[in-house]
Every structure is written in structure tokens, then in C-alpha cells.
Amino acid sequence: MEEVATPFRIVIPAGTSSFDVRVPKHYLTSDRRFYFKHLHLTPDFYNKQADMLGLDSDPDMNTIINYPLQVKCEYKDLSTFYGPNYKHTTTINTTLDAIERVNDHFENNKPETCYATPFFIDWIDTVQHKTLPPSRYVPKEAMHYYGDIYQANLHGDRLPTSVQAMDDVNNFLPPIGTMTNPTLYEQVRLRLWMGPFTRAVFSSLQPFADDWGFTEDQFGPPYNSQYSIINRTHTWRPVLVAEAPPKRFFTKLNFRMTIGPYNATIINKVNVTSMTKRDWNDNAKVNRYLKVLFQNISNNLNTIFSFGFIEDEKRFYFHLPTSDNLSVTIMCPPDFAIRLGFGQESFIVKGMQAKPQKETMDIADAQTKAMAVVYDTGPIICTLDNISSNTTSGADDQFMAALYPIVPGELCMPDSGKSHAVHLSILRQSTAAFVPITFRLLRIYDNQKSANFNWSNDAYIYGTLSGFCLASQAYKNA
């Protein structure tokens, strides 16, 4: 049997140390041993330079890069985050005035770190709302609702300013006490809106139940003599819609409401980036893409933070909120953070400053960086992952090759590794045509301690994994 060869070129992402070589399954026979005939490891500086100069025709540059991203919000005091609770202890007993007081209270007390009020009340006409938004039917039917032609200064802009532009909200005056047709008034319902990931706690179901048209069943059973409703989604939405029209007056004049995040730690759903490798190397495109993505996440959490790029400094940044009651953490893969200049961080928090990210690199600069990183790294050991051996001090897995730094800035194996050939048939439990063989890179430090290879930039490893038949090799050596 002749010697077989599997050439390969593989990207090792920043912050990682292993790579897989896909070997044809039929190569993995019981009498064949495998070794590295050639093996080279280079930093990606030359690849970046070629791309910047428009010289890279590598189809890999069109590969879509996906990074899972999440944002975590941690709250110290849930009950006071959105300000003091609402206490209705006045003699005012008109539903319309009470609604305005509730809406104004939470709008005026929302923290500066939030986009919009976490709670408000509006209304709908259940018949008209099936086919039209409020902006289409309220002004048109103003005579039915208000007994007068529509006047924007009297009937419009009645919701808190921070939510007036939201989809599906009704920004018009509730027609409580102004509708004279009882049949049409039977179509009017109040709605309780809540912000994302929010809990509302009520000291009493009155006046919401009965007087304002809601029912006890909508709130569920009490806990510690209090009632609560929760919006666990990442959007503002009407959590409850009343089942009857509101009464003009109500009798329960002493009630309290507390609004807060529904949990001390809230993490938004996973957002996945989707950019080509070529675009990922372009600062302007990265900035445009991530600015929109993090703005959407920010809106979904009702938390003001932003992402941007300082052109003069060539530096990305996160502007995270300053608050004693809130901390925000960007959760990301280390290679995502590395690209933005934050180092190998999985958690980016307030106070971290990114390093500049240059877009241009001349030949001398690329070579200087490559030389510096490979000679600083020193020798690299390549092992067959998870295959135990004690043939190399400091390496627990099967030794395969040693790589040493050379000019103009790469690490390579000085000679064939045939003397370290190994049997791979143990890894054949697969029905696929190709079997991935996993190798790991180890760095040797000054005290002869070893640890996983770990560059802050991508690396390319390339070479040839060859296999020879023991019987054939014995014949050649005879």
C-alpha cells in the first residue's frame, strides 16, 4: 500500500488551541500509521494585509461569521428601580383622572437609564380595533367618542411622551364620561401595558377589577395579600385587556402599585451576528452593523446603552449606563472581543477600554508583528488530543510534532515527524466519508510548564498529514 496524504489549511480562531484535520475514512486502516510530513503555524497578519490591499481572492473571505451575543442586566433593588410606588390616597374618584395620574407617575419617575415608562394604561374600541389602528378610527369617529369634532389639543397626545410613538398604542383621550350611546360604549376597553421583563404588583384588585372592567381571574390568585402580573417578553405589550367597559367613577380610593424588573438578573435572548469575514475586517462596516444590533438589544431591554467607533482613535467603544442600581454586561465569545480590541474577554463591562484597531498594515508592519509574536511564543508542541502518552515532559496527550519560530514570522516543524507516527483507527466510529482528527497546540513557558496555545489573533495552521503502511515501510527499509 502506498503512502497517503491529507493536505490541510485551517484557521485557529483567537483564544483557541485545537484544530481538526478531516481524513478520508478509508485511509484509517489497522496497519497504517500517521504523522505530519509538513506543519507550519502563522499569525494572520499577512492575511489581513493581503485583504486590505485587495489581493486576497480566498473564497473563505466570503464565509459568514456568526457570533452569539447577549446582554445581562443586574438590578440591586427591584422595588425602587423604577422609582417610588404609586399611592392613590386622594379624594379623586374619576377613572379618567386616575389613569392620567398613574401614567404620569411612572413616566416622571422612570430612571435615566430607561427609554420609556415601564407601565401605562390606554384604551381601544374592540370592534374598530379588529381592522384599524386607533389613529385611523378615533379622529374619524370623534363625534361618537367625545360628542364633538376631533381637536388634537383636546383629544390627542394623552399618553406619556416616551411611549407615544410605539406601535399599536392608543394616544387619544379615553372616552370615559363623554360617550352618550351606551351600545357603543360597551365596545370600549382599557389595556394595561408593561415594558419588557417587568413585574407589576398591586395592593388590591380594586379599582382594576369591576370598576375599570378587569376581572379577578385575569390577575390570578394573590401572594402575600398582593396581586401581580409579569411581562417576561422582550417587547412592550398590553398584558391585560379589560373584559368590560370602565365605569366613570370608582370607589376604592386607597391602593398602591409597584413596578420593577421581574428578576434581579435579566439576560436577553441570543442575538447572532451575520457578517462575511471580509466585512468583519472593515471597521466602518463592523460599526454600522453592530450599532444597529446593539440598539435593538438596548430597546428590547428598555436600557439605554450604545456601541460606536471613534474614527480619529480607530477605537470601538460601549457606552454603558452609570447607575448604582444597575450594571450591564456584554456577553460575547473571546474572539469577538478580540476583534473589537477588548482582549480575550467573555464579559465586557463599564470601564473597559478597547485598543485601537488599525485597518491598514504595510509589509514591514505585518512582518514586525509576525516576528514579534512567534519569537515571543517560542516552541509549540502539537499533540493528538485525548490520546494519552508520557513521551513528552509537560504534555499529557500523544506527541506529534514540535514547531519553532523562523524568519519571516512563522513556526514550523524542522523535519518530518515520521518517528512520531500514530495509529488512528481507534477514531473510526463514524459513517461519514471523512473523519475529523483533533489535534491540540501547547505552548512551553520559561519554567518548562506547558499550557494551551492562546494567541489574541487568529492563526493559520497548514501542512500535510501523511499515513504509511507498516508492511510497506518494512519492505522499503529491508
C-alpha positions in Angstrom: 0.0 0.0 0.0 1.3 3.4 -1.0 1.7 6.3 1.4 -1.4 8.6 1.6 -1.5 12.3 2.2 -4.1 14.8 3.5 -3.0 18.4 2.9 -4.8 21.0 5.0 -5.0 24.7 5.8 -7.1 25.5 8.9 -7.9 28.7 10.8 -7.4 28.6 14.5 -9.6 31.3 16.0 -8.2 33.7 18.5 -8.2 32.3 22.0 -8.4 28.6 20.9 -5.8 25.9 20.7 -7.2 22.9 18.8 -7.9 22.1 15.2 -9.4 19.2 13.2 -8.0 17.6 10.1 -10.6 15.7 8.1 -9.1 12.4 7.0 -10.8 10.2 4.4 -12.2 7.3 6.4 -10.8 4.6 4.0 -7.3 5.9 4.9 -7.8 4.7 8.5 -6.7 1.1 8.2 -5.4 -1.0 11.1 -1.9 -1.3 9.7 -1.4 2.4 8.8 0.4 5.0 10.9 0.0 8.8 10.6 2.5 11.6 11.0 3.0 15.2 10.0 5.1 15.4 6.9 5.0 19.2 7.0 3.5 21.5 9.6 3.5 25.4 9.8 1.8 27.9 12.1 1.5 31.5 11.1 -0.3 34.5 12.6 -3.0 36.1 10.4 -1.2 39.5 9.9 -0.1 38.7 6.3 -3.7 37.5 5.5 -5.1 40.8 6.8 -2.6 42.7 4.9 -3.5 41.0 1.6 -7.2 41.6 2.2 -6.6 45.3 3.0 -4.7 45.6 -0.3 -7.5 43.8 -2.2 -5.1 41.0 -3.1 -6.9 38.2 -1.3 -9.0 36.0 -3.6 -9.6 33.4 -0.9 -13.3 32.3 -1.0 -13.0 32.0 2.7 -13.3 35.8 2.9 -17.0 35.4 1.9 -17.6 33.0 4.8 -20.3 34.2 7.1 -19.1 34.8 10.6 -21.6 34.1 13.4 -21.1 35.2 17.0 -23.7 34.6 19.7 -24.2 37.8 21.7 -26.2 38.5 24.9 -26.6 41.4 27.3 -27.1 40.9 31.0 -28.7 43.5 33.3 -28.3 43.1 37.0 -30.5 45.1 39.4 -29.7 45.8 43.1 -33.1 46.9 44.2 -36.1 45.7 42.2 -38.7 47.6 44.1 -37.1 51.0 43.7 -35.5 50.7 40.3 -38.5 52.4 38.5 -38.9 54.9 41.3 -41.4 55.0 44.3 -44.6 53.1 44.2 -47.8 54.7 43.1 -50.1 55.6 46.0 -53.7 56.7 45.3 -54.8 58.3 48.5 -56.6 61.3 47.2 -60.3 62.0 47.1 -60.2 61.9 43.3 -62.6 59.1 42.2 -62.9 59.7 38.4 -61.4 56.9 36.3 -60.1 59.3 33.7 -58.1 61.4 36.2 -56.8 58.3 38.0 -55.5 56.9 34.7 -53.7 60.1 33.9 -52.1 60.2 37.4 -50.9 56.6 37.1 -49.4 57.2 33.6 -47.8 60.5 34.7 -46.3 58.9 37.9 -44.3 56.1 36.1 -43.3 58.4 33.3 -41.9 61.1 35.6 -40.1 58.6 37.9 -38.5 56.3 35.3 -34.7 56.3 35.7 -32.4 58.0 33.2 -31.1 54.6 32.1 -34.5 53.6 30.6 -36.0 54.6 27.3 -39.7 54.5 28.3 -42.1 54.2 31.1 -42.5 50.6 32.3 -46.3 50.8 32.8 -49.2 52.7 31.3 -52.9 52.4 30.6 -54.6 53.1 27.3 -57.9 52.1 25.6 -59.4 50.5 22.5 -62.7 50.2 20.7 -62.9 46.4 20.4 -64.9 46.5 17.2 -62.9 49.1 15.3 -59.6 47.8 16.6 -60.1 44.5 14.8 -59.4 46.1 11.4 -57.9 49.6 12.1 -55.3 51.2 14.3 -56.5 53.9 16.7 -55.1 56.7 14.5 -57.5 55.6 11.8 -60.7 55.3 13.7 -60.6 57.7 16.7 -60.3 61.1 14.9 -62.8 59.9 12.3 -65.4 58.8 14.9 -64.7 61.7 17.4 -68.4 62.7 17.5 -69.2 59.2 18.8 -66.4 59.2 21.4 -66.4 62.8 22.5 -69.6 64.4 21.3 -67.5 66.9 19.3 -65.3 67.1 16.2 -61.7 65.9 16.7 -59.4 68.5 18.2 -55.8 67.5 18.6 -55.1 69.8 21.5 -58.0 68.3 23.5 -58.1 64.7 22.4 -54.6 63.8 21.2 -51.2 63.2 22.8 -52.7 61.8 26.0 -50.1 59.1 26.7 -46.7 59.6 28.3 -44.2 61.1 25.9 -41.8 58.2 26.0 -44.4 55.7 24.5 -46.5 57.9 22.1 -44.6 56.7 19.1 -44.9 53.0 19.9 -46.7 50.6 17.5 -50.4 49.9 18.4 -50.7 52.3 21.3 -53.8 54.5 21.6 -52.6 58.0 22.1 -56.1 59.5 22.3 -58.2 60.6 25.3 -60.2 57.7 26.7 -63.9 58.4 26.0 -65.0 57.9 29.7 -68.0 60.1 30.5 -68.2 61.6 27.0 -70.0 58.8 25.1 -73.7 59.1 25.1 -74.5 55.9 23.2 -74.4 53.1 25.7 -74.3 50.4 23.0 -71.1 51.9 21.5 -69.6 52.4 25.0 -69.9 48.7 25.5 -67.1 48.3 23.0 -64.6 50.4 25.0 -61.9 48.6 27.0 -58.9 49.7 29.0 -55.5 48.0 28.5 -52.6 47.6 30.9 -49.3 47.9 29.0 -46.0 46.8 30.5 -42.4 47.1 29.4 -40.1 44.2 28.7 -39.1 41.9 31.6 -41.3 43.8 34.1 -43.5 42.9 37.1 -46.4 45.0 38.4 -47.6 44.4 42.0 -51.0 45.7 43.2 -52.0 46.0 46.8 -55.6 45.5 45.8 -57.5 44.4 42.7 -59.8 47.4 43.1 -60.4 49.6 41.2 -59.0 47.5 38.3 -61.4 44.6 38.8 -65.1 45.6 38.4 -64.8 49.4 38.3 -62.3 49.5 35.5 -63.5 46.5 33.6 -60.9 43.8 34.5 -61.7 40.6 36.4 -60.1 38.8 39.3 -59.4 35.8 37.2 -57.2 37.9 34.9 -54.8 38.6 37.8 -54.7 35.2 39.3 -54.5 34.3 43.0 -52.8 36.7 45.5 -49.4 36.1 47.1 -48.9 37.6 50.5 -52.1 39.5 50.0 -50.8 41.1 46.8 -51.5 40.6 43.1 -49.0 40.7 40.3 -48.7 40.5 36.6 -45.5 39.9 34.6 -44.3 40.6 31.1 -41.5 38.1 30.5 -41.0 39.0 26.9 -38.6 41.5 25.3 -41.3 43.8 24.0 -43.8 46.3 25.3 -47.2 44.8 25.1 -50.7 45.1 26.6 -50.5 42.4 29.2 -54.2 42.6 30.1 -57.2 43.9 28.2 -60.3 44.6 30.3 -63.4 42.4 29.7 -65.9 45.2 30.3 -66.0 49.0 29.8 -64.7 51.2 32.6 -67.0 53.0 35.0 -66.8 56.8 35.1 -66.3 56.7 38.9 -64.7 54.2 41.2 -65.0 53.5 45.0 -61.6 52.2 46.0 -59.6 55.3 46.8 -56.7 53.8 48.6 -54.5 51.5 46.5 -50.8 51.1 45.7 -48.8 49.9 42.6 -45.2 48.9 42.5 -43.4 48.4 39.2 -40.0 46.7 38.9 -37.8 44.3 36.8 -39.3 40.8 37.3 -35.9 39.3 38.3 -32.6 40.6 39.8 -30.7 39.3 36.7 -32.2 39.6 33.2 -30.5 38.3 30.1 -31.9 39.0 26.7 -32.4 36.3 24.0 -29.3 35.3 22.0 -28.6 37.6 19.1 -26.3 36.2 16.4 -24.1 38.3 14.2 -24.0 37.6 10.5 -21.2 39.2 8.5 -18.8 38.0 5.9 -15.2 37.6 7.0 -14.2 40.4 4.6 -16.8 42.8 6.1 -15.7 41.7 9.6 -12.2 43.1 8.8 -13.7 46.5 7.9 -14.1 48.9 10.9 -16.8 51.0 9.3 -18.9 48.0 8.3 -18.5 46.5 11.8 -19.5 49.7 13.4 -22.7 50.1 11.2 -23.7 46.5 11.7 -23.1 46.3 15.5 -24.6 49.8 16.2 -27.9 48.6 14.8 -27.7 45.2 16.5 -27.0 46.7 20.0 -29.5 49.4 19.5 -32.2 46.7 19.1 -31.0 44.8 22.1 -31.0 48.1 24.1 -34.6 48.8 23.1 -35.6 45.2 24.0 -34.2 45.6 27.5 -35.5 49.2 28.0 -32.0 50.1 28.9 -30.0 52.9 27.3 -26.6 51.8 26.1 -24.8 52.1 22.8 -22.0 50.9 20.6 -19.8 53.1 18.4 -16.4 53.8 16.8 -14.1 56.8 17.3 -12.6 57.4 13.9 -9.7 59.5 15.0 -8.6 56.9 17.5 -9.6 53.9 15.4 -11.2 52.6 18.6 -14.6 50.8 19.3 -16.5 51.5 22.5 -19.5 50.5 24.5 -21.3 53.4 26.3 -22.9 51.5 29.3 -25.2 53.1 31.8 -23.9 54.7 35.0 -26.2 53.7 37.9 -25.9 52.5 41.4 -28.9 50.3 40.9 -28.0 48.7 37.5 -24.9 47.1 35.9 -24.8 46.0 32.3 -22.5 43.3 30.9 -21.9 42.4 27.2 -21.6 38.6 26.9 -19.6 37.5 23.9 -17.1 34.9 22.6 -13.4 35.9 23.3 -12.6 36.2 19.5 -15.5 38.7 19.1 -14.0 40.8 21.9 -10.5 40.5 20.4 -11.7 41.9 17.1 -13.1 44.9 18.8 -10.0 45.5 20.8 -11.2 44.3 24.2 -8.7 41.4 24.5 -9.8 37.8 25.3 -12.8 38.9 27.3 -16.1 37.0 27.5 -17.7 39.7 29.6 -17.3 43.4 28.7 -18.3 45.8 31.5 -18.3 49.5 32.1 -14.8 51.0 32.4 -13.1 48.6 29.9 -11.4 50.5 27.0 -10.7 48.9 23.7 -7.4 49.1 22.0 -7.2 50.8 18.5 -8.0 48.6 15.5 -5.9 49.6 12.5 -7.3 48.9 9.0 -4.0 49.4 7.1 -0.8 47.5 7.6 2.3 47.8 5.4 4.7 44.9 4.7 7.2 46.0 7.4 4.4 46.3 10.0 3.0 42.9 9.2 6.4 41.2 9.3 7.4 43.0 12.5 4.2 41.9 14.2 4.6 38.3 13.0 8.2 38.1 14.1 7.4 39.5 17.5 4.5 37.1 18.2 6.2 33.9 17.0 9.5 34.6 18.8 7.7 35.6 21.9 5.7 32.4 21.8 8.7 30.2 21.3 8.3 26.4 20.7 4.9 24.9 20.2 4.1 21.3 20.8 1.4 19.6 18.7 -0.4 16.6 20.3 -3.1 14.2 19.3 -5.9 15.3 21.5 -7.1 13.0 24.3 -4.7 10.2 23.3 -2.7 9.6 26.5 1.1 9.4 26.3 4.1 10.2 28.6 6.6 10.6 25.8 7.0 14.4 26.3 7.6 16.2 29.5 4.7 18.6 30.3 2.3 17.2 27.6 -0.3 14.6 28.6 -1.5 13.8 25.1 0.3 11.9 22.3 3.2 14.0 21.0 3.1 14.6 17.2 5.4 17.5 16.4 7.4 20.4 17.7 7.3 23.8 15.9 10.0 26.5 16.2 10.0 30.2 15.2 11.7 31.2 11.9 12.0 34.3 9.8 9.9 36.0 8.4 7.4 35.2 11.2 6.1 31.7 11.4 6.6 28.5 13.4 7.4 25.3 11.6 8.5 21.7 12.1 12.2 21.4 11.1 11.9 17.8 9.9 9.5 15.0 9.2 7.6 13.7 12.2 7.6 10.1 10.9 9.3 8.9 14.1 6.2 10.0 16.0 3.7 8.3 13.8 0.5 7.1 15.5 -2.3 4.7 14.8 -5.7 6.4 14.2 -8.1 3.5 13.6 -9.4 4.0 17.1 -11.2 7.1 15.8 -13.1 5.3 13.1 -16.6 5.2 14.8 -18.2 7.2 12.0 -20.4 6.6 9.0 -19.2 9.8 7.2 -16.7 9.7 4.3 -14.3 11.9 6.3 -13.3 11.6 10.0 -12.2 14.7 11.9 -9.0 14.1 13.8 -8.4 16.6 16.6 -5.0 18.0 17.5 -4.0 20.4 20.2 -1.3 23.0 20.4 0.6 23.6 23.6 3.0 26.5 24.4 6.1 25.9 26.5 6.9 28.6 29.0 10.2 29.6 30.6 9.8 27.3 33.6 9.1 24.4 31.2 5.4 24.4 32.1 3.0 23.9 29.3 -0.4 25.4 28.6 -2.8 25.6 25.8 -1.7 27.7 22.8 -3.6 31.0 23.0 -3.0 33.9 20.6 -5.0 37.1 20.7 -5.3 37.0 16.9 -6.4 34.3 14.5 -3.7 31.8 13.3 -3.4 29.6 10.2 -2.0 26.1 10.5 -1.2 24.2 7.4 0.7 21.2 6.3 0.4 17.5 5.3 -0.9 14.7 7.5 0.6 11.5 5.9 0.0 7.9 6.5 2.1 4.9 5.7 1.6 1.1 5.9 3.8 -0.7 8.3 4.4 -3.7 5.9 5.3 -1.3 3.1 7.7 0.6 5.3 9.4 -2.6 6.5 9.9 -3.7 2.8 11.5 -0.3 1.9 13.8 -0.5 4.9 14.9 -4.1 4.1 
